[in-house]
Every structure is written in structure tokens, then in C-alpha cells.
Amino acid sequence: MNKSRLEAFSDGVLAIVITIMVLELRVPEESSWGALRDVAPTFLTYLLSFVYVGIYWNNHHHMLQLASKVNGAVLWANLHLLFWLSLLPFTTSWMDETGFDPVPTALYGIDLLLAAVAYFVLQRTLINGQGSDGPLAQAVGRDWKGKLSPVLYLAGILASFWVPYVGVAAFVVAALIWLVPDRRVERFVAEHGTSGRG
């Protein structure tokens, strides 16, 4: 099965997710710098979620670069990931509108955690289709970022019930870890090509 339709569909869904999130940014009624200060928390929650969607879009692209084909299991694993990412506008908005209350902030973290789990499932499904010596498995390697992120999400979820801003800080740290360019796939493609033969 050709992977181009899966990529195009995923790109479309993520573009819609970003569009829905940006619609939550309301134009201030006043034309002053102080009015912008009032919408700053909404902008910052939007920025955090935008960064997360960008991280997933970027890594999804790199991962599929090493996938030669997809099957039904990959399609469902991809839909599983898109489901959790499609909830980001809701969890982002609820967290913002409640002023980072414990339950909405924890739910935001749960959404991030489940998206990370879904990404891992998609990655493993693709690797299983290629075999443990396939190009994706070789490029992913030990994947310390993929292992550390869920720990940070769990810590953030738990912290959200005591000090929600500490929970948000954990989510920000996880995003910052992924913002540092991860060149594993690019390096693998440069050395071996997308087929993994070299």
C-alpha cells in the first residue's frame, strides 16, 4: 500500500488541528499593549500546543521517510495517533479557560501522554513490518527522548493536582527536549538511503 495517502491525510488533520487552536485566540477589545497582556496566557497555551503539533508533524514525516510501505495495521495506528492529537484544541482551551485548574491541566498532560503512546505504537507497527534490522529500527536506536517524554508527562500529570504550573513546566520541558533537532533519521538516510541498504 502506498504511503503518500497516509502522509497527505495526516498533514491535513494536523493542519486542521492548528487552525482550530488558533481560532481560540480572541482579538482584544482595546487597542493597547495592556490588552495584549490579558490574552498572553491564551497565546502561551496555544504556542505550547502548536509546538507539540509541530514536533509530531516533523517526527511523523521523518519516520515515514523510512517506511517503504504501509498496511492496515499502520493505517489504524496512525489514526490512533491522530485521534489524540485532534483532542489538543479541546484540552488546550479547557486548560486555558479555567486558568490552569488541576483537572484540566492534568487532562492536557494525559492527552500528551496518550499521543506519545500512540506515536510509539505507530513506530513499533512500522518497525514490525520491516523487521528489527530494518531502516527505521536502525535509525531510532535507543530512543532516549521517546523514553523520557512519558516520564515527564506522568510527572506533570501528578504535579498538576498539587501545583498545576509545575505540571505545565514538565510539559514545557518535554517539548524543549524535542525542539533540539533530532538528526537520527536524516543521518541514517544520508548514510544509507531510505532503503537502509548501504
GITA-V441345 format. One record per backbone hydrogen bond with DSSP energy under -1.0 kcal/mol. NH is the residue of the N-H (numbers start at 1). CO is the residue of the C=O. If there is no record, write none. Layout:
BEGIN
((NH;CO) (NH;CO))
END
This chain:
BEGIN
((7;3) (8;4) (9;5) (10;6) (11;7) (12;8) (13;9) (14;10) (15;11) (16;12) (17;13) (18;14) (19;15) (20;16) (21;17) (22;18) (23;19) (24;21) (25;22) (37;33) (38;34) (43;39) (44;40) (45;41) (46;42) (47;43) (48;44) (49;45) (50;46) (51;47) (52;48) (53;49) (54;50) (55;51) (56;52) (57;53) (58;54) (59;55) (60;56) (61;57) (62;58) (63;59) (64;60) (65;61) (66;63) (67;64) (70;1) (75;71) (76;72) (77;73) (78;74) (79;75) (80;76) (81;77) (82;78) (83;79) (84;80) (85;81) (86;82) (88;85) (91;87) (92;88) (93;89) (94;90) (95;91) (96;92) (97;93) (98;94) (99;96) (100;95) (105;101) (106;102) (107;103) (108;104) (109;105) (110;106) (111;107) (112;108) (113;109) (114;110) (115;111) (116;112) (117;113) (118;114) (119;115) (120;116) (121;117) (122;118) (123;119) (124;120) (125;121) (126;122) (127;123) (128;124) (129;125) (130;126) (131;127) (134;131) (138;134) (139;135) (140;136) (141;137) (143;140) (147;143) (148;144) (149;145) (152;148) (153;149) (154;150) (155;151) (156;152) (157;153) (158;154) (159;155) (160;156) (161;158) (162;159) (163;159) (166;163) (167;163) (168;164) (169;165) (170;166) (171;167) (172;168) (173;169) (174;170) (175;171) (176;172) (177;173) (178;174) (179;175) (180;176) (187;183) (188;184) (189;185) (190;186) (191;187) (192;188) (193;189) (196;193))
END
